[in-house]
Amino acid sequence: MCGICGAVWTDPRRALASAHLSAMMDRIVHRGPDDSGTYRDNHAALGFRRLAIVDLEGGHQPLSNEDGTVWTVFNGEIYNFPALRHRLEARGHTLRSKGDTEVLVHLYEDEGTEMFALLRGMFALAIWDAPRRRLILGRDRLGQKPLIYRHDGSRLAFASELKALLALPEQDVPRRVDALAVDEYLTYGYVPQPRTILEDVNKLPPAHHAVWHEGTLRIERYWSPDWNLQRRRPIEDDINELRATLADAVCEQMIADVPLGAFLSGGIDSTIIVGLMQQAASRPVKTFAIGFADPAYDETRYAELAAQHLGTEHQTFMVEPKAWETLPLLAWQFDEPFADSSALPTWHMARESRQAVTVALTGDAGDELFGGYDRYRALALTELFHRLPAAPRRWIGGTMIRVLPRSARSRTRLRAVERIFERINESAAERYLGWMTAFDEAGRLMLYSDAQLDLLASTASLQPEQATTDPASLLAQAWAQAGRRDRVTQAMVGDLLTYLPGDLLAKVDLASMAHGLECRGPFLDHRVVELAAAMPLDRKLRFRPGRSKVVLKEAFADLLPKSIRSRRKMGFGVPVGRWFQDELKHELRDILLDRSCLDRGLFRPDSIRTLVADHIEGRREHGHRLWALVMLELWFRNHIDGSSTRPDQEP
């Protein structure tokens, strides 16, 4: 696991200075504290920071083929590299190292960009073909590893993290905030690909590769499974194939020359992954859990139960409101505004786990693949409601909204029912987005200043090349990939294509790599993804209590204690609503009601004051909205107002 950066250029006057390459590498030293390296010629410069995981002695990068004509820098792991290595050696290639990186340059020599279809792993990579003056960028299928770039015609610069690009002079990477990206951030809680928070800086989307040649950039998708494919067969066949495929993925991802462990929440997904690890291991697996004093958010008792059942070596950490002190550093580490409050416990989990291990396996993507979220069940139930004629449907929905008492707490059954009926008469996609978003369209329009509304309109007119200027249509486009499936499956595919890479995987990568910890997700093996996607909905979700993830629970019943198998999903959030009403209300006011925030020009000051007052005084629950605004303001202070220097370091 590493950090990569570099640039290619057509005009010698745009050559990347050695000092600038070094500055880029310094910004991502946390991703690779063990080693560094550079490559330079008349048209390209590559930089590398290494976290040593496999082939500790021979994994130095940049790395080339035999004659030094093809070079690569690579972040990630290729799990099937031994088979690819044997294939290449049989074809006459000579490989000098024992790891996976050298496989890439030789595979490129044989396959060109078709190589990506042969890779099984998580990766972001750059390959410089010097004789052809061609740069290849590539990113893994599900988007586990990030890759950011800026292309201005005569030069393309790239890096694992945006902060590395921000090490370049402002004339090379202007700090112009994209108004459309801000709108998307407030909608989703993150900035979806391909946009970033800055104009003219982009993310390479998952499952895509890019080819730069003589100033021209071409981006293509290399993996696009048929999300409409549904295979119905005896459930025993699905169970057997799922068990074998996931077990194989776990075994592959346990290969490391450094200490290895796992995050264990006590939920279905992480318990299964740890159980499979324990079956493959010769000693107890090291597992880690994090919790809160608030029982509505604390899962540690289930994690301890799972650890006892599986026989792991388990540690528990607790997060309290004082973790707020970490927020400036967290906002710096996350190069863009990021509103998922679970980034905070993930950050602390990674920091503490890194004391014992260098690699940790996770249960990421189990919910998206097997129907684990409560919102999938809500969508299925409301689709049944939508079979009623329009008039009685509207009457029932309106009546429920009027008679339900208002709840100021976010984690109650009453609030869940209230959220369902607030949007009961909307279309499926609108309804789903409403459950997902912090600020819906009406909320954003009430929040924006007149100047920001004008800027949003003008920016939209100047970016016709972008796929859309309507945040809601991003989700609709993702749903359309499975347009012939049922609505719930469409939502699950939509989450795989948007929420998973944009929120969950970005969170895990940035929070873990901040501490030099590599996280791997066996559910993200594309064989597991394709297998799960083809299963009919009733293999995943049924209406009886505890009947989500049906096939997953049946396939791995031996690994799951009964109390875990039947429990409701809790999630991995932070009690920000309570914190902002009690322990952290003064800090909340200090940030959002500070003159620098109110005068920034994005929002109406009165709207911000009203949100803060309503929440603190208990009139409405705005915890997650306020968290989103806090993280946006801290991002501005770190990356726009300041020098992008780590808050815990001297400038």
C-alpha positions in Angstrom: 0.0 0.0 0.0 1.5 3.3 -1.1 1.1 6.8 -2.4 1.8 7.7 -6.0 2.1 11.0 -7.8 3.7 12.5 -10.9 3.1 14.4 -14.2 3.6 14.1 -17.9 3.9 17.1 -20.4 4.3 18.0 -24.0 5.8 21.4 -23.5 9.3 21.5 -21.9 8.3 24.7 -20.2 5.7 22.7 -18.3 8.1 20.1 -17.0 7.4 19.2 -13.3 10.3 20.6 -11.2 12.1 18.2 -9.0 11.3 20.3 -6.0 7.6 20.2 -6.9 7.7 16.4 -7.2 9.3 16.2 -3.8 6.6 18.5 -2.3 3.9 16.2 -3.8 5.6 13.2 -2.2 5.9 14.9 1.1 2.2 15.5 1.2 1.5 11.8 1.1 4.3 10.5 3.2 1.7 9.0 5.6 0.6 6.6 2.8 4.2 5.3 2.6 6.5 5.9 5.5 8.9 3.0 4.7 10.5 4.0 1.4 10.4 6.5 -1.5 11.6 6.8 -5.1 11.4 8.9 -8.2 11.8 8.5 -12.0 12.3 11.3 -14.5 12.9 11.8 -18.2 12.3 14.6 -20.6 8.5 14.1 -20.7 7.5 12.5 -17.4 8.2 12.4 -13.7 6.9 9.8 -11.3 7.0 9.8 -7.5 6.4 7.1 -4.9 6.0 6.6 -1.2 5.9 3.0 0.1 4.2 1.1 2.9 5.9 -2.3 2.8 3.4 -5.2 2.9 4.8 -7.9 0.5 8.3 -8.4 -0.7 9.8 -6.2 2.0 13.3 -6.1 0.5 12.4 -6.0 -3.2 9.4 -3.8 -3.5 11.1 -0.5 -4.4 9.3 1.8 -6.9 9.2 3.3 -9.5 9.9 -0.1 -11.2 10.6 -0.9 -14.8 10.8 -3.7 -17.3 14.2 -5.2 -18.3 15.3 -2.4 -20.6 13.9 0.5 -18.6 11.4 1.6 -21.3 8.2 1.0 -19.3 7.9 2.3 -15.7 5.2 2.1 -13.1 4.2 3.5 -9.7 1.4 1.5 -8.1 -0.8 1.8 -5.0 -2.6 -1.3 -3.8 -2.4 -5.0 -4.0 -2.9 -7.5 -6.9 -4.1 -10.6 -5.2 -3.8 -12.9 -8.2 -0.2 -11.8 -9.0 1.3 -15.3 -8.5 -0.8 -16.7 -11.3 0.0 -13.7 -13.5 3.7 -14.1 -12.7 3.7 -17.7 -13.8 1.9 -16.8 -17.0 4.5 -14.0 -17.8 7.5 -16.2 -17.0 6.1 -18.9 -19.3 6.0 -16.3 -22.1 9.7 -15.5 -21.6 9.6 -12.5 -19.3 12.3 -12.1 -16.6 11.0 -10.8 -13.3 13.6 -9.7 -10.7 11.4 -9.1 -7.7 9.0 -11.3 -5.7 6.0 -8.9 -5.4 3.1 -7.8 -7.5 4.4 -4.5 -8.9 6.8 -5.9 -11.5 4.0 -8.0 -12.9 2.2 -4.8 -14.0 4.9 -3.6 -16.4 5.3 -7.0 -18.1 1.6 -7.5 -18.3 1.3 -4.1 -20.0 3.9 -5.1 -22.5 1.9 -8.2 -23.5 -1.7 -6.9 -23.1 -1.7 -3.1 -23.2 -4.7 -1.6 -21.6 -6.5 -5.0 -21.8 -4.3 -5.9 -18.8 -6.9 -4.4 -16.4 -9.4 -7.1 -17.1 -6.9 -9.6 -15.8 -6.2 -7.9 -12.5 -7.9 -9.0 -9.3 -7.2 -6.6 -6.5 -7.4 -3.0 -5.3 -5.2 -0.5 -7.1 -4.5 2.9 -8.5 -1.6 2.9 -10.9 0.3 4.8 -13.5 2.4 3.3 -16.3 4.7 5.4 -18.3 5.5 4.0 -21.8 8.6 6.1 -22.6 9.1 5.2 -26.3 5.5 5.9 -27.1 5.3 8.9 -24.7 2.1 7.4 -23.3 0.8 7.4 -19.8 -1.7 4.9 -18.6 -3.7 5.5 -15.4 -6.0 2.8 -13.9 -8.2 2.3 -10.9 -9.7 -0.9 -9.5 -13.2 -2.1 -10.3 -15.0 -0.9 -7.1 -12.9 2.2 -6.3 -11.0 1.1 -3.2 -7.9 3.1 -4.1 -8.2 6.8 -5.1 -6.6 8.5 -8.1 -6.9 12.3 -8.7 -5.7 14.2 -11.7 -5.6 17.6 -13.4 -5.3 17.8 -17.2 -4.8 21.2 -18.8 -3.8 20.2 -22.3 0.0 20.5 -22.1 0.4 18.7 -18.8 -1.4 16.1 -16.8 -0.6 15.8 -13.1 -1.9 12.9 -10.9 -1.7 11.8 -7.3 -3.3 9.4 -4.8 -4.7 12.4 -2.8 -5.8 15.9 -3.8 -3.5 17.4 -1.2 -0.5 16.2 -3.2 -1.8 18.2 -6.2 -2.2 21.2 -3.9 1.5 21.1 -3.2 1.9 22.5 -6.8 1.9 26.3 -7.4 -1.5 27.8 -7.7 -1.0 28.7 -11.3 -0.7 25.0 -12.0 -3.6 23.9 -9.8 -5.9 26.9 -9.2 -7.9 26.8 -5.9 -11.3 27.5 -7.5 -14.1 25.9 -5.6 -16.6 24.2 -7.9 -20.1 25.5 -6.9 -21.7 22.3 -8.4 -19.4 20.2 -6.3 -20.6 22.0 -3.2 -24.2 21.4 -4.2 -23.4 17.7 -4.7 -21.6 17.6 -1.3 -24.6 19.0 0.5 -26.8 16.4 -1.3 -24.7 13.3 -0.7 -22.3 14.2 2.0 -19.3 13.7 -0.3 -18.3 14.9 -3.8 -19.2 12.1 -6.3 -16.9 11.1 -9.1 -15.7 12.4 -11.5 -15.9 15.8 -9.9 -13.7 17.0 -7.0 -14.4 20.0 -4.8 -12.0 22.1 -7.1 -12.8 23.1 -10.7 -10.8 21.3 -13.4 -9.5 18.6 -11.0 -11.1 15.2 -11.3 -11.3 11.7 -9.9 -10.6 8.8 -12.2 -13.8 6.7 -11.8 -13.7 3.1 -10.5 -13.3 0.4 -13.2 -11.8 3.0 -15.7 -8.4 3.5 -17.2 -7.1 6.6 -18.9 -4.6 7.0 -21.7 -2.7 10.2 -22.1 -0.7 10.7 -25.4 0.7 14.0 -26.7 -1.7 16.1 -24.7 -4.8 14.1 -25.5 -6.6 12.2 -22.7 -9.0 9.3 -23.3 -10.9 7.6 -20.5 -12.6 4.2 -20.9 -14.5 1.8 -18.7 -12.9 -1.7 -18.6 -15.4 -3.5 -16.3 -19.1 -3.2 -16.7 -21.0 -6.3 -15.5 -24.6 -6.8 -16.6 -26.4 -5.5 -13.6 -29.7 -6.6 -15.2 -28.7 -10.3 -15.1 -30.7 -12.3 -12.7 -30.0 -16.0 -12.2 -32.5 -18.1 -10.3 -31.3 -21.5 -9.3 -31.6 -23.7 -6.1 -30.5 -21.7 -3.1 -28.0 -24.4 -2.3 -26.1 -23.6 -5.4 -25.9 -19.9 -4.5 -24.8 -20.9 -0.9 -22.0 -23.2 -2.1 -20.6 -20.8 -4.7 -20.8 -17.9 -2.3 -19.0 -19.8 0.5 -16.2 -21.0 -1.8 -15.7 -17.6 -3.6 -15.7 -15.5 -0.4 -13.4 -17.9 1.4 -11.0 -17.8 -1.5 -11.1 -14.0 -1.5 -10.3 -14.0 2.2 -7.4 -16.4 1.8 -5.9 -14.3 -1.0 -6.2 -11.1 1.0 -4.5 -12.6 4.1 -1.2 -12.8 2.2 1.2 -10.3 3.8 4.7 -10.2 5.2 3.6 -8.0 8.1 1.2 -8.4 11.0 -2.5 -8.7 9.9 -5.8 -8.4 11.7 -9.4 -7.3 11.1 -12.0 -4.8 12.1 -14.8 -6.6 14.0 -18.0 -4.6 14.6 -20.2 -7.5 15.7 -22.3 -7.2 12.6 -23.0 -9.9 10.1 -20.4 -8.9 7.5 -17.3 -8.4 9.7 -18.1 -11.5 11.7 -18.2 -13.6 8.6 -14.9 -12.2 7.3 -13.2 -12.8 10.7 -14.7 -16.3 10.9 -13.2 -17.2 7.5 -9.9 -15.7 8.5 -9.9 -17.7 11.7 -10.5 -20.9 9.7 -7.6 -20.1 7.5 -5.2 -19.0 10.2 -2.9 -21.0 12.4 -3.3 -18.7 15.4 -6.0 -16.4 16.8 -6.7 -13.4 14.5 -6.2 -10.0 16.0 -9.5 -8.1 16.0 -10.5 -4.6 16.8 -13.7 -2.8 17.7 -14.6 0.8 18.6 -17.6 2.0 20.7 -19.4 4.9 22.3 -20.8 5.6 25.7 -24.2 6.2 24.1 -25.8 2.7 23.9 -27.8 3.7 20.7 -24.4 3.8 18.9 -22.4 1.2 20.7 -21.9 -2.3 19.2 -18.9 -3.4 21.3 -20.9 -6.0 23.2 -21.7 -7.8 19.9 -18.1 -7.5 18.8 -17.0 -9.1 22.0 -19.6 -11.9 21.6 -18.4 -12.5 18.0 -14.8 -12.5 19.2 -15.5 -15.1 21.9 -17.5 -17.3 19.4 -14.7 -17.2 16.9 -11.7 -17.3 19.3 -10.0 -14.1 18.3 -7.5 -11.9 20.2 -9.8 -8.9 20.6 -9.3 -5.3 21.6 -11.9 -2.6 22.2 -11.4 1.2 22.0 -13.9 3.9 23.0 -14.6 7.3 21.4 -15.9 10.2 23.4 -16.7 13.8 22.5 -13.1 14.8 23.2 -12.4 13.1 19.9 -13.6 16.4 18.5 -10.0 17.6 19.0 -9.1 15.4 16.1 -11.5 17.1 13.8 -9.1 19.7 12.3 -6.6 17.0 11.5 -9.4 14.8 10.1 -10.6 17.6 7.9 -7.1 18.1 6.6 -6.6 14.4 5.9 -9.9 14.3 3.9 -8.9 16.5 0.9 -12.6 17.3 0.2 -15.5 18.1 2.6 -16.7 14.8 3.9 -19.9 14.6 6.0 -19.9 10.9 7.0 -19.5 11.2 10.8 -18.3 7.6 11.0 -15.0 8.9 9.6 -14.2 9.9 13.1 -14.4 6.5 14.7 -12.8 4.9 11.6 -9.9 7.3 12.1 -9.4 6.3 15.7 -9.9 2.6 15.0 -7.1 2.8 12.3 -4.8 4.7 14.7 -5.2 2.2 17.5 -5.2 -0.9 15.3 -1.9 0.3 13.7 -0.2 -0.2 17.0 -0.6 -4.0 16.5 -1.0 -4.7 12.8 -0.2 -3.2 9.4 -3.0 -4.8 7.4 -6.7 -5.1 8.5 -9.5 -6.9 6.7 -13.0 -5.3 6.7 -16.6 -6.3 5.9 -17.2 -3.4 3.5 -19.8 -3.9 0.8 -21.7 -6.7 2.5 -24.7 -4.4 3.0 -24.8 -3.1 -0.6 -24.5 -6.7 -2.0 -26.9 -8.5 0.3 -29.5 -6.0 1.3 -28.3 -5.0 4.8 -29.6 -1.4 5.1 -32.9 -0.6 6.6 -33.6 1.8 3.8 -33.8 -1.2 1.4 -36.6 -2.7 3.5 -38.3 0.8 3.6 -38.1 1.1 -0.1 -39.6 -2.4 -0.6 -42.5 -1.6 1.8 -43.2 1.8 0.3 -43.3 0.3 -3.2 -46.1 -1.9 -2.0 -47.8 1.2 -0.7 -47.5 2.8 -4.1 -49.7 0.1 -5.6 -52.6 1.9 -4.0 -54.5 4.4 -6.2 -53.1 7.9 -6.0 -55.9 9.5 -4.0 -56.0 7.1 -1.0 -52.2 7.0 -1.1 -51.9 10.8 -0.7 -54.6 10.8 2.1 -52.8 8.1 4.1 -49.4 9.7 3.7 -50.7 13.1 4.7 -52.6 11.7 7.7 -49.6 9.8 9.0 -47.4 12.9 8.8 -50.0 14.9 10.7 -50.7 12.4 13.5 -47.1 11.2 14.1 -45.4 13.1 17.0 -42.2 15.0 15.9 -39.0 13.3 17.1 -35.9 15.4 17.7 -33.7 12.3 18.0 -32.2 10.7 14.9 -31.9 7.1 16.2 -35.4 6.1 17.2 -38.1 3.9 15.6 -40.4 6.8 15.6 -38.0 9.0 13.6 -37.5 6.1 11.1 -41.2 5.9 10.5 -41.5 9.6 10.3 -38.8 9.8 7.6 -40.6 7.1 5.6 -43.9 8.9 5.5 -42.4 12.3 4.9 -41.6 11.2 1.3 -44.2 8.5 0.8 -45.8 10.1 -2.2 -42.5 10.7 -4.1 -41.1 8.5 -6.8 -38.8 5.6 -5.7 -35.6 7.4 -6.7 -36.7 10.7 -5.1 -37.9 8.9 -2.0 -34.6 7.0 -1.7 -32.4 10.1 -2.2 -34.5 11.9 0.4 -33.7 9.3 3.0 -30.0 9.5 2.0 -29.4 13.2 1.8 -28.5 15.7 4.5 -30.0 18.6 2.6 -32.7 18.1 0.0 -33.2 20.5 -2.8 -35.5 22.8 -0.8 -33.1 22.8 2.1 -30.2 23.7 -0.1 -32.1 26.5 -1.8 -33.1 28.0 1.6 -29.5 27.8 2.8 -27.7 29.3 -0.2 -27.0 33.0 -0.4 -28.2 34.9 -3.5 -24.6 35.2 -4.7 -24.1 31.4 -4.4 -27.3 30.7 -6.3 -26.1 32.9 -9.1 -22.7 31.2 -9.1 -24.4 27.8 -9.2 -26.4 28.8 -12.2 -23.5 30.3 -14.1 -21.2 27.3 -13.2 -23.8 24.9 -14.6 -23.9 26.8 -17.9 -20.1 26.7 -18.2 -19.7 23.0 -17.6 -21.7 21.3 -20.4 -19.1 18.6 -20.6 -20.0 17.2 -17.2 -22.5 14.4 -17.2 -25.0 16.4 -15.2 -25.5 19.5 -13.2 -28.4 18.1 -11.2 -27.2 16.2 -8.1 -30.3 14.0 -8.0 -29.7 12.7 -11.5 -26.4 11.1 -10.5 -28.3 8.5 -8.4 -30.9 8.1 -11.1 -28.3 7.3 -13.7 -26.8 4.7 -11.4 -30.2 3.1 -10.8 -30.7 2.9 -14.5 -27.8 0.5 -14.8 -30.2 -2.1 -13.4 -33.3 -0.7 -14.9 -34.9 -4.1 -15.7 -34.6 -5.3 -12.0 -36.8 -4.5 -9.1 -36.5 -1.1 -7.3 -34.6 -2.5 -4.4 -32.0 -4.1 -6.6 -31.7 -0.9 -8.5 -31.0 0.9 -5.2 -28.4 -1.6 -4.2 -26.6 -1.3 -7.6 -26.9 2.5 -7.3 -25.2 2.3 -3.9 -22.4 0.1 -5.3 -21.7 2.7 -8.0 -22.0 5.9 -6.0 -22.2 5.6 -2.2 -19.8 2.8 -1.8 -16.8 4.3 -3.7 -17.7 8.0 -2.9 -18.3 7.6 0.8 -17.5 4.2 2.4 -14.3 3.3 0.5 -13.0 6.9 0.4 -13.5 7.0 4.2 -11.7 3.8 4.9 -8.8 4.6 2.6 -8.1 8.1 3.8 -8.6 7.3 7.5 -6.5 4.2 7.5 -3.7 5.4 5.2 -3.4 8.5 7.5 -1.8 6.0 9.9 0.0 3.7 7.5 -2.6 1.0 7.8 -3.8 -1.0 4.8 -7.4 -2.1 4.7 -8.7 -4.9 2.5 -12.3 -5.9 1.8 -13.0 -9.5 0.6 -16.6 -8.7 -0.3 -15.2 -6.3 -2.9 -13.6 -9.1 -4.9 -15.4 -8.6 -8.2 -16.2 -12.4 -8.4 -18.2 -11.9 -5.1 -19.8 -8.8 -6.5 -20.9 -10.4 -9.7 -22.2 -13.5 -7.9 -24.3 -11.4 -5.4 -25.6 -9.0 -8.1 -27.1 -11.9 -10.1 -29.1 -13.3 -7.1 -32.8 -12.5 -7.0 -34.0 -10.1 -4.3 -35.7 -12.8 -2.2 -32.2 -14.4 -1.6 -31.3 -11.2 0.2 -34.4 -9.5 1.7 -37.6 -10.8 3.2 -40.2 -9.0 5.3 -40.1 -11.1 8.4 -38.0 -9.6 11.2 -34.3 -10.4 10.9 -34.6 -11.6 7.4 -32.1 -9.4 5.6 -29.0 -10.9 4.1 -30.8 -14.3 3.8 -28.4 -16.2 1.7 -25.4 -14.7 3.5 -26.7 -15.9 6.9 -27.5 -19.3 5.6 -24.2 -19.8 3.9 -22.2 -18.9 7.0 -24.5 -19.9 9.8 -21.7 -21.8 11.5 -19.7 -18.5 12.0 -22.6 -16.4 13.3 -23.8 -16.5 16.9 -27.6 -16.6 17.0 -27.9 -13.2 18.7 -25.8 -11.6 15.9 -27.7 -13.5 13.2 -31.0 -12.0 14.3 -30.0 -8.5 15.4 -31.0 -5.3 13.7 -28.3 -3.4 11.8 -27.0 -0.5 13.9 -24.5 1.2 11.6 -21.3 3.0 12.5 -22.4 6.6 13.1 -21.4 9.1 15.8 -23.9 10.6 18.2 -23.3 14.1 16.8 -26.9 15.2 17.5 -26.5 14.7 21.2 -22.9 16.0 21.2 -24.0 19.2 19.5 -26.8 19.7 22.1 -24.6 19.0 25.1 -20.8 18.6 25.3 -20.0 20.3 22.0 -22.6 23.0 21.6 -20.0 25.7 22.3 -17.6 24.3 19.7 -20.4 24.1 17.2 -21.2 27.8 17.7 -17.5 28.7 17.6 -17.2 27.2 14.1 -20.5 27.9 12.3 -21.3 31.3 13.9 -17.8 32.6 13.6 -17.5 35.7 11.4 -15.2 33.9 8.9 -17.8 31.3 8.3 -20.8 33.6 8.1 -19.0 36.0 5.8 -17.8 33.3 3.4 -20.7 34.1 1.0 -22.0 30.6 0.4 -24.9 30.6 2.8 -27.4 33.0 4.3 -26.1 33.8 7.9 -29.7 33.8 9.2 -30.2 30.3 7.9 -27.1 29.0 9.6 -28.0 30.7 12.9 -31.5 29.1 12.7 -30.2 25.6 12.1 -27.8 25.9 15.1 -30.4 27.4 17.4 -33.2 24.9 16.5 -30.9 22.0 17.1 -29.4 23.2 20.4 -32.8 24.2 21.8 -34.3 20.8 20.7 -36.9 22.1 18.2 -35.6 20.1 15.3 -32.9 17.5 14.9 -30.1 18.8 12.6 -27.1 16.9 13.9 -25.9 15.5 10.5 -26.7 18.7 8.6 -24.6 20.7 11.1 -21.8 18.1 10.9 -21.8 18.5 7.1 -21.5 22.3 7.5 -18.8 22.0 10.1 -16.7 19.7 7.9 -17.2 22.1 4.9 -16.0 25.1 7.0 -13.0 23.2 8.3 -12.1 22.2 4.8 -12.1 25.8 3.7 -9.9 26.8 6.6 -7.4 24.0 5.9 -7.2 24.1 2.1 -8.4 27.5 0.9 -7.8 30.0 3.7 -4.6 28.3 5.0 -1.4 26.7 3.5 -2.7 23.1 3.5 -0.2 22.4 6.3 -1.2 19.6 8.7 -2.8 21.1 11.8 -0.4 19.2 14.0 2.7 20.4 12.2 4.4 23.8 12.1 4.3 25.5 8.7 
